[in-house]
């Protein structure tokens, strides 16, 4: 395991909410 | 020269983007919350997205940002780059980021 101290990776994603 | 947000540009590894001024944002923990007061939208970004967003200073290319991402996250360079380009396109389409044209 050569990940060292690197964080688990999740694909960059965003959720968008419309302001009322 | 800046390509204004709103379009769907053909972004690539050498593209440089910057955050649009009308977007207020804050990193909370490892994630980010963006408020686009122009479009009345609130955006929530996960950890990797927040890292990318925070790096959009108009100087670093997507390739450079993806490379630095590999130092922070357990991801290979190719995946980081393709994901970064795809996510950057989303940010531009949402009007949160704009492409900085060379010259």
Backbone of each chain as nested JSON, in Angstrom:
{
  "chains": [
    {"id": "A", "residues": [
      {"number": 1, "name": "UNK", "atoms": {"N": [0.858, -1.184, 0.0], "CA": [0.0, 0.0, 0.0], "C": [0.892, 1.23, 0.0]}},
      {"number": 2, "name": "UNK", "atoms": {"N": [0.925, 1.948, -1.133], "CA": [1.809, 3.111, -1.228], "C": [1.031, 4.414, -1.109]}},
      {"number": 3, "name": "UNK", "atoms": {"N": [-0.176, 4.334, -0.546], "CA": [-0.99, 5.546, -0.457], "C": [-0.475, 6.487, 0.628]}},
      {"number": 4, "name": "UNK", "atoms": {"N": [0.362, 5.969, 1.558], "CA": [0.929, 6.824, 2.588], "C": [-0.148, 7.509, 3.39]}},
      {"number": 5, "name": "UNK", "atoms": {"N": [-0.001, 8.83, 3.556], "CA": [-0.979, 9.588, 4.333], "C": [-2.052, 10.206, 3.45]}},
      {"number": 6, "name": "UNK", "atoms": {"N": [-2.092, 9.806, 2.202], "CA": [-3.067, 10.415, 1.295], "C": [-4.488, 9.999, 1.665]}},
      {"number": 7, "name": "UNK", "atoms": {"N": [-5.413, 10.926, 1.422], "CA": [-6.812, 10.677, 1.773], "C": [-7.468, 9.791, 0.721]}},
      {"number": 8, "name": "UNK", "atoms": {"N": [-8.516, 9.114, 1.143], "CA": [-9.307, 8.329, 0.193], "C": [-9.883, 9.273, -0.856]}},
      {"number": 9, "name": "UNK", "atoms": {"N": [-9.864, 8.824, -2.089], "CA": [-10.292, 9.688, -3.192], "C": [-11.729, 9.411, -3.597]}},
      {"number": 10, "name": "UNK", "atoms": {"N": [-12.477, 10.477, -3.717], "CA": [-13.805, 10.401, -4.317], "C": [-13.842, 11.399, -5.449]}},
      {"number": 11, "name": "UNK", "atoms": {"N": [-14.404, 11.009, -6.553], "CA": [-14.503, 11.882, -7.721], "C": [-15.1, 13.236, -7.326]}},
      {"number": 12, "name": "UNK", "atoms": {"N": [-14.506, 14.343, -7.803], "CA": [-15.05, 15.666, -7.471], "C": [-16.506, 15.787, -7.912]}},
      {"number": 13, "name": "UNK", "atoms": {"N": [-17.355, 16.149, -6.966], "CA": [-18.781, 16.268, -7.281], "C": [-19.382, 17.457, -6.559]}},
      {"number": 14, "name": "UNK", "atoms": {"N": [-20.456, 17.974, -7.127], "CA": [-21.178, 19.056, -6.459], "C": [-22.671, 18.791, -6.511]}},
      {"number": 15, "name": "UNK", "atoms": {"N": [-23.349, 19.279, -5.476], "CA": [-24.804, 19.266, -5.515], "C": [-25.255, 20.72, -5.488]}},
      {"number": 16, "name": "UNK", "atoms": {"N": [-26.264, 21.02, -6.27], "CA": [-26.718, 22.401, -6.42], "C": [-28.134, 22.536, -5.884]}},
      {"number": 17, "name": "UNK", "atoms": {"N": [-28.328, 23.538, -5.03], "CA": [-29.665, 23.821, -4.51], "C": [-30.039, 25.245, -4.886]}},
      {"number": 18, "name": "UNK", "atoms": {"N": [-31.254, 25.426, -5.293], "CA": [-31.705, 26.76, -5.654], "C": [-32.204, 27.474, -4.402]}},
      {"number": 19, "name": "UNK", "atoms": {"N": [-31.808, 28.733, -4.255], "CA": [-32.24, 29.518, -3.108], "C": [-33.682, 29.964, -3.328]}},
      {"number": 20, "name": "UNK", "atoms": {"N": [-34.487, 29.819, -2.275], "CA": [-35.863, 30.299, -2.339], "C": [-35.871, 31.788, -2.022]}}
    ]},
    {"id": "B", "residues": [
      {"number": 1, "name": "UNK", "atoms": {"N": [-7.203, 38.078, -21.004], "CA": [-8.587, 38.016, -21.463], "C": [-9.282, 36.839, -20.789]}},
      {"number": 2, "name": "UNK", "atoms": {"N": [-10.509, 37.046, -20.403], "CA": [-11.239, 36.023, -19.672], "C": [-12.45, 35.594, -20.466]}},
      {"number": 3, "name": "UNK", "atoms": {"N": [-12.624, 34.292, -20.576], "CA": [-13.826, 33.775, -21.212], "C": [-14.892, 33.684, -20.145]}},
      {"number": 4, "name": "UNK", "atoms": {"N": [-15.963, 34.457, -20.311], "CA": [-16.972, 34.544, -19.269], "C": [-17.67, 33.215, -19.058]}},
      {"number": 5, "name": "UNK", "atoms": {"N": [-18.105, 33.037, -17.824], "CA": [-18.803, 31.814, -17.477], "C": [-20.136, 31.744, -18.199]}},
      {"number": 6, "name": "UNK", "atoms": {"N": [-20.656, 30.541, -18.317], "CA": [-21.968, 30.376, -18.914], "C": [-21.932, 29.474, -20.121]}},
      {"number": 7, "name": "UNK", "atoms": {"N": [-20.768, 29.339, -20.745], "CA": [-20.671, 28.463, -21.896], "C": [-20.132, 27.115, -21.487]}},
      {"number": 8, "name": "UNK", "atoms": {"N": [-19.911, 26.242, -22.461], "CA": [-19.317, 24.947, -22.181], "C": [-18.051, 24.843, -23.014]}},
      {"number": 9, "name": "UNK", "atoms": {"N": [-16.962, 25.414, -22.518], "CA": [-15.74, 25.48, -23.308], "C": [-15.072, 24.127, -23.415]}},
      {"number": 10, "name": "UNK", "atoms": {"N": [-14.218, 23.964, -24.413], "CA": [-13.449, 22.739, -24.525], "C": [-12.239, 22.835, -23.628]}},
      {"number": 11, "name": "UNK", "atoms": {"N": [-12.412, 22.464, -22.388], "CA": [-11.311, 22.56, -21.434], "C": [-10.322, 21.426, -21.657]}},
      {"number": 12, "name": "UNK", "atoms": {"N": [-9.065, 21.687, -21.329], "CA": [-8.03, 20.672, -21.452], "C": [-7.05, 20.789, -20.308]}},
      {"number": 13, "name": "UNK", "atoms": {"N": [-6.021, 19.943, -20.307], "CA": [-5.048, 19.936, -19.213], "C": [-4.363, 21.279, -18.992]}},
      {"number": 14, "name": "UNK", "atoms": {"N": [-4.202, 22.055, -20.054], "CA": [-3.472, 23.319, -19.918], "C": [-4.382, 24.503, -19.599]}},
      {"number": 15, "name": "UNK", "atoms": {"N": [-5.683, 24.254, -19.531], "CA": [-6.625, 25.339, -19.228], "C": [-6.391, 25.878, -17.825]}},
      {"number": 16, "name": "UNK", "atoms": {"N": [-6.532, 27.181, -17.712], "CA": [-6.422, 27.839, -16.405], "C": [-7.751, 28.509, -16.105]}},
      {"number": 17, "name": "UNK", "atoms": {"N": [-8.239, 28.278, -14.907], "CA": [-9.527, 28.85, -14.526], "C": [-9.376, 29.674, -13.261]}},
      {"number": 18, "name": "UNK", "atoms": {"N": [-10.334, 30.555, -13.067], "CA": [-10.378, 31.264, -11.798], "C": [-11.816, 31.366, -11.317]}},
      {"number": 19, "name": "UNK", "atoms": {"N": [-11.931, 31.553, -10.011], "CA": [-13.25, 31.65, -9.402], "C": [-13.903, 32.969, -9.796]}},
      {"number": 20, "name": "UNK", "atoms": {"N": [-15.198, 32.926, -10.06], "CA": [-15.942, 34.136, -10.401], "C": [-16.151, 34.958, -9.128]}},
      {"number": 21, "name": "UNK", "atoms": {"N": [-16.021, 36.272, -9.252], "CA": [-16.078, 37.137, -8.068], "C": [-17.431, 37.131, -7.373]}},
      {"number": 22, "name": "UNK", "atoms": {"N": [-18.489, 36.874, -8.099], "CA": [-19.822, 36.926, -7.499], "C": [-20.18, 35.702, -6.678]}},
      {"number": 23, "name": "UNK", "atoms": {"N": [-19.213, 34.836, -6.446], "CA": [-19.489, 33.617, -5.687], "C": [-18.805, 33.69, -4.324]}},
      {"number": 24, "name": "UNK", "atoms": {"N": [-19.612, 33.683, -3.261], "CA": [-19.06, 33.634, -1.905], "C": [-18.866, 32.171, -1.542]}},
      {"number": 25, "name": "UNK", "atoms": {"N": [-17.793, 31.872, -0.839], "CA": [-17.553, 30.46, -0.526], "C": [-16.804, 30.313, 0.775]}},
      {"number": 26, "name": "UNK", "atoms": {"N": [-16.942, 29.128, 1.331], "CA": [-16.263, 28.819, 2.579], "C": [-16.008, 27.32, 2.647]}},
      {"number": 27, "name": "UNK", "atoms": {"N": [-14.812, 26.967, 3.101], "CA": [-14.488, 25.554, 3.295], "C": [-14.856, 25.182, 4.719]}},
      {"number": 28, "name": "UNK", "atoms": {"N": [-15.647, 24.135, 4.858], "CA": [-16.072, 23.656, 6.172], "C": [-15.606, 22.215, 6.286]}},
      {"number": 29, "name": "UNK", "atoms": {"N": [-14.666, 21.977, 7.201], "CA": [-14.042, 20.661, 7.251], "C": [-13.21, 20.499, 5.993]}},
      {"number": 30, "name": "UNK", "atoms": {"N": [-13.529, 19.509, 5.194], "CA": [-12.814, 19.328, 3.924], "C": [-13.708, 19.642, 2.741]}},
      {"number": 31, "name": "UNK", "atoms": {"N": [-14.939, 20.035, 3.025], "CA": [-15.877, 20.295, 1.943], "C": [-16.127, 21.788, 1.835]}},
      {"number": 32, "name": "UNK", "atoms": {"N": [-16.774, 22.194, 0.769], "CA": [-16.978, 23.623, 0.547], "C": [-18.437, 23.92, 0.24]}},
      {"number": 33, "name": "UNK", "atoms": {"N": [-18.854, 25.11, 0.66], "CA": [-20.185, 25.609, 0.328], "C": [-20.008, 26.895, -0.465]}},
      {"number": 34, "name": "UNK", "atoms": {"N": [-20.644, 26.958, -1.618], "CA": [-20.566, 28.131, -2.479], "C": [-21.942, 28.758, -2.584]}},
      {"number": 35, "name": "UNK", "atoms": {"N": [-21.99, 30.082, -2.564], "CA": [-23.252, 30.784, -2.778], "C": [-23.079, 31.686, -3.988]}},
      {"number": 36, "name": "UNK", "atoms": {"N": [-23.811, 31.375, -5.041], "CA": [-23.77, 32.199, -6.244], "C": [-24.943, 33.168, -6.179]}},
      {"number": 37, "name": "UNK", "atoms": {"N": [-24.652, 34.411, -5.797], "CA": [-25.728, 35.382, -5.59], "C": [-26.323, 35.844, -6.912]}},
      {"number": 38, "name": "UNK", "atoms": {"N": [-25.635, 35.569, -8.01], "CA": [-26.171, 35.975, -9.313], "C": [-27.233, 35.002, -9.803]}},
      {"number": 39, "name": "UNK", "atoms": {"N": [-27.034, 33.732, -9.499], "CA": [-27.979, 32.735, -10.006], "C": [-28.866, 32.174, -8.9]}},
      {"number": 40, "name": "UNK", "atoms": {"N": [-28.719, 32.723, -7.674], "CA": [-29.524, 32.251, -6.537], "C": [-29.354, 30.761, -6.303]}},
      {"number": 41, "name": "UNK", "atoms": {"N": [-28.105, 30.309, -6.305], "CA": [-27.857, 28.894, -6.097], "C": [-26.812, 28.677, -5.009]}},
      {"number": 42, "name": "UNK", "atoms": {"N": [-27.019, 27.621, -4.249], "CA": [-26.036, 27.194, -3.258], "C": [-25.457, 25.872, -3.74]}},
      {"number": 43, "name": "UNK", "atoms": {"N": [-24.129, 25.774, -3.732], "CA": [-23.476, 24.557, -4.203], "C": [-22.674, 23.921, -3.074]}},
      {"number": 44, "name": "UNK", "atoms": {"N": [-22.785, 22.617, -2.97], "CA": [-22.004, 21.876, -1.981], "C": [-20.987, 21.028, -2.722]}},
      {"number": 45, "name": "UNK", "atoms": {"N": [-19.709, 21.179, -2.362], "CA": [-18.632, 20.446, -3.032], "C": [-18.025, 19.429, -2.073]}},
      {"number": 46, "name": "UNK", "atoms": {"N": [-17.778, 18.229, -2.576], "CA": [-17.119, 17.232, -1.731], "C": [-15.626, 17.561, -1.601]}},
      {"number": 47, "name": "UNK", "atoms": {"N": [-14.901, 16.709, -0.907], "CA": [-13.517, 17.022, -0.555], "C": [-12.627, 17.305, -1.766]}},
      {"number": 48, "name": "UNK", "atoms": {"N": [-12.616, 16.408, -2.735], "CA": [-11.754, 16.601, -3.906], "C": [-12.198, 17.816, -4.718]}},
      {"number": 49, "name": "UNK", "atoms": {"N": [-13.498, 18.016, -4.799], "CA": [-14.024, 19.178, -5.524], "C": [-13.622, 20.47, -4.823]}},
      {"number": 50, "name": "UNK", "atoms": {"N": [-13.646, 20.434, -3.493], "CA": [-13.247, 21.596, -2.706], "C": [-11.766, 21.906, -2.915]}},
      {"number": 51, "name": "UNK", "atoms": {"N": [-10.957, 20.862, -2.976], "CA": [-9.517, 21.033, -3.227], "C": [-9.304, 21.713, -4.575]}},
      {"number": 52, "name": "UNK", "atoms": {"N": [-10.03, 21.227, -5.581], "CA": [-9.883, 21.792, -6.923], "C": [-10.359, 23.247, -6.947]}},
      {"number": 53, "name": "UNK", "atoms": {"N": [-11.514, 23.482, -6.345], "CA": [-12.089, 24.834, -6.309], "C": [-11.124, 25.82, -5.649]}},
      {"number": 54, "name": "UNK", "atoms": {"N": [-10.541, 25.404, -4.539], "CA": [-9.625, 26.278, -3.803], "C": [-8.364, 26.578, -4.605]}},
      {"number": 55, "name": "UNK", "atoms": {"N": [-8.064, 25.715, -5.581], "CA": [-6.84, 25.879, -6.372], "C": [-7.039, 26.733, -7.619]}},
      {"number": 56, "name": "UNK", "atoms": {"N": [-8.282, 27.109, -7.896], "CA": [-8.555, 27.871, -9.122], "C": [-8.204, 29.341, -8.919]}},
      {"number": 57, "name": "UNK", "atoms": {"N": [-6.91, 29.646, -9.074], "CA": [-6.442, 31.011, -8.84], "C": [-6.143, 31.754, -10.137]}},
      {"number": 58, "name": "UNK", "atoms": {"N": [-6.424, 31.102, -11.269], "CA": [-6.165, 31.747, -12.552], "C": [-4.745, 31.552, -13.043]}},
      {"number": 59, "name": "UNK", "atoms": {"N": [-3.901, 30.973, -12.207], "CA": [-2.5, 30.773, -12.599], "C": [-2.177, 29.298, -12.841]}},
      {"number": 60, "name": "UNK", "atoms": {"N": [-2.664, 28.436, -11.979], "CA": [-2.358, 27.009, -12.106], "C": [-3.226, 26.373, -13.191]}},
      {"number": 61, "name": "UNK", "atoms": {"N": [-2.619, 25.521, -14.003], "CA": [-3.387, 24.794, -15.017], "C": [-4.082, 23.607, -14.359]}},
      {"number": 62, "name": "UNK", "atoms": {"N": [-5.072, 23.071, -15.046], "CA": [-5.779, 21.904, -14.504], "C": [-4.822, 20.732, -14.328]}},
      {"number": 63, "name": "UNK", "atoms": {"N": [-3.836, 20.648, -15.21], "CA": [-2.837, 19.581, -15.109], "C": [-2.026, 19.731, -13.822]}},
      {"number": 64, "name": "UNK", "atoms": {"N": [-1.636, 20.958, -13.517], "CA": [-0.858, 21.208, -12.294], "C": [-1.695, 20.929, -11.048]}},
      {"number": 65, "name": "UNK", "atoms": {"N": [-2.954, 21.322, -11.107], "CA": [-3.848, 21.09, -9.965], "C": [-4.062, 19.589, -9.759]}},
      {"number": 66, "name": "UNK", "atoms": {"N": [-4.255, 18.873, -10.873], "CA": [-4.466, 17.422, -10.781], "C": [-3.234, 16.738, -10.202]}},
      {"number": 67, "name": "UNK", "atoms": {"N": [-2.063, 17.235, -10.59], "CA": [-0.823, 16.647, -10.079], "C": [-0.707, 16.855, -8.57]}},
      {"number": 68, "name": "UNK", "atoms": {"N": [-1.061, 18.055, -8.115], "CA": [-1.007, 18.307, -6.668], "C": [-2.079, 17.497, -5.943]}},
      {"number": 69, "name": "UNK", "atoms": {"N": [-3.16, 17.19, -6.656], "CA": [-4.226, 16.373, -6.067], "C": [-3.722, 14.96, -5.767]}},
      {"number": 70, "name": "UNK", "atoms": {"N": [-2.825, 14.462, -6.621], "CA": [-2.301, 13.11, -6.406], "C": [-1.44, 13.036, -5.148]}},
      {"number": 71, "name": "UNK", "atoms": {"N": [-0.942, 14.188, -4.703], "CA": [-0.168, 14.214, -3.469], "C": [-1.045, 14.218, -2.233]}},
      {"number": 72, "name": "UNK", "atoms": {"N": [-2.291, 14.649, -2.407], "CA": [-3.218, 14.748, -1.277], "C": [-4.156, 13.543, -1.191]}},
      {"number": 73, "name": "UNK", "atoms": {"N": [-4.485, 12.99, -2.364], "CA": [-5.485, 11.919, -2.416], "C": [-4.89, 10.662, -3.042]}},
      {"number": 74, "name": "UNK", "atoms": {"N": [-5.461, 9.551, -2.685], "CA": [-5.011, 8.269, -3.217], "C": [-5.609, 8.062, -4.604]}},
      {"number": 75, "name": "UNK", "atoms": {"N": [-5.031, 8.747, -5.582], "CA": [-5.548, 8.692, -6.951], "C": [-4.372, 8.822, -7.918]}},
      {"number": 76, "name": "UNK", "atoms": {"N": [-4.485, 8.166, -9.068], "CA": [-3.413, 8.277, -10.058], "C": [-3.602, 9.545, -10.889]}},
      {"number": 77, "name": "UNK", "atoms": {"N": [-2.529, 9.954, -11.541], "CA": [-2.523, 11.238, -12.247], "C": [-3.549, 11.296, -13.382]}},
      {"number": 78, "name": "UNK", "atoms": {"N": [-3.691, 10.204, -14.121], "CA": [-4.628, 10.206, -15.252], "C": [-6.071, 10.396, -14.789]}},
      {"number": 79, "name": "UNK", "atoms": {"N": [-6.429, 9.665, -13.727], "CA": [-7.792, 9.788, -13.196], "C": [-8.025, 11.182, -12.64]}},
      {"number": 80, "name": "UNK", "atoms": {"N": [-7.041, 11.679, -11.89], "CA": [-7.17, 13.017, -11.302], "C": [-7.355, 14.065, -12.393]}},
      {"number": 81, "name": "UNK", "atoms": {"N": [-6.611, 13.917, -13.486], "CA": [-6.699, 14.91, -14.558], "C": [-8.048, 14.851, -15.271]}},
      {"number": 82, "name": "UNK", "atoms": {"N": [-8.484, 13.663, -15.636], "CA": [-9.758, 13.567, -16.365], "C": [-10.923, 14.019, -15.482]}},
      {"number": 83, "name": "UNK", "atoms": {"N": [-10.873, 13.664, -14.196], "CA": [-11.932, 14.101, -13.279], "C": [-11.895, 15.612, -13.067]}},
      {"number": 84, "name": "UNK", "atoms": {"N": [-10.688, 16.165, -13.004], "CA": [-10.55, 17.609, -12.79], "C": [-11.086, 18.398, -13.98]}},
      {"number": 85, "name": "UNK", "atoms": {"N": [-10.771, 17.928, -15.175], "CA": [-11.256, 18.618, -16.383], "C": [-12.782, 18.548, -16.446]}},
      {"number": 86, "name": "UNK", "atoms": {"N": [-13.33, 17.378, -16.138], "CA": [-14.788, 17.215, -16.174], "C": [-15.461, 18.113, -15.137]}},
      {"number": 87, "name": "UNK", "atoms": {"N": [-14.882, 18.157, -13.939], "CA": [-15.502, 18.964, -12.885], "C": [-15.346, 20.457, -13.168]}},
      {"number": 88, "name": "UNK", "atoms": {"N": [-14.201, 20.836, -13.719], "CA": [-13.989, 22.245, -14.067], "C": [-15.023, 22.695, -15.097]}},
      {"number": 89, "name": "UNK", "atoms": {"N": [-15.358, 21.818, -16.027], "CA": [-16.388, 22.144, -17.023], "C": [-17.728, 22.393, -16.346]}},
      {"number": 90, "name": "UNK", "atoms": {"N": [-18.015, 21.586, -15.324], "CA": [-19.267, 21.777, -14.573], "C": [-19.286, 23.139, -13.895]}},
      {"number": 91, "name": "UNK", "atoms": {"N": [-18.148, 23.51, -13.308], "CA": [-18.072, 24.795, -12.606], "C": [-18.304, 25.956, -13.564]}},
      {"number": 92, "name": "UNK", "atoms": {"N": [-17.749, 25.842, -14.769], "CA": [-17.932, 26.905, -15.761], "C": [-19.394, 26.963, -16.196]}},
      {"number": 93, "name": "UNK", "atoms": {"N": [-19.978, 25.803, -16.414], "CA": [-21.384, 25.771, -16.829], "C": [-22.301, 26.327, -15.748]}},
      {"number": 94, "name": "UNK", "atoms": {"N": [-21.912, 26.131, -14.483], "CA": [-22.713, 26.649, -13.367], "C": [-22.491, 28.14, -13.155]}},
      {"number": 95, "name": "UNK", "atoms": {"N": [-21.505, 28.704, -13.856], "CA": [-21.234, 30.13, -13.697], "C": [-20.402, 30.45, -12.478]}},
      {"number": 96, "name": "UNK", "atoms": {"N": [-19.737, 29.436, -11.91], "CA": [-18.935, 29.657, -10.708], "C": [-17.471, 29.93, -11.036]}},
      {"number": 97, "name": "UNK", "atoms": {"N": [-17.03, 29.488, -12.213], "CA": [-15.631, 29.686, -12.605], "C": [-15.578, 30.17, -14.045]}},
      {"number": 98, "name": "UNK", "atoms": {"N": [-14.457, 30.781, -14.386], "CA": [-14.281, 31.259, -15.752], "C": [-12.884, 30.9, -16.237]}},
      {"number": 99, "name": "UNK", "atoms": {"N": [-12.78, 30.712, -17.542], "CA": [-11.51, 30.324, -18.148], "C": [-10.66, 31.56, -18.382]}},
      {"number": 100, "name": "UNK", "atoms": {"N": [-9.403, 31.485, -17.982], "CA": [-8.463, 32.575, -18.238], "C": [-7.736, 32.255, -19.533]}},
      {"number": 101, "name": "UNK", "atoms": {"N": [-7.983, 33.075, -20.534], "CA": [-7.335, 32.861, -21.828], "C": [-5.9, 33.357, -21.759]}},
      {"number": 102, "name": "UNK", "atoms": {"N": [-4.966, 32.652, -22.399], "CA": [-3.574, 33.11, -22.397], "C": [-3.433, 34.407, -23.183]}},
      {"number": 103, "name": "UNK", "atoms": {"N": [-2.486, 35.228, -22.758], "CA": [-2.213, 36.451, -23.494], "C": [-2.868, 37.664, -22.918]}}
    ]}
  ]
}
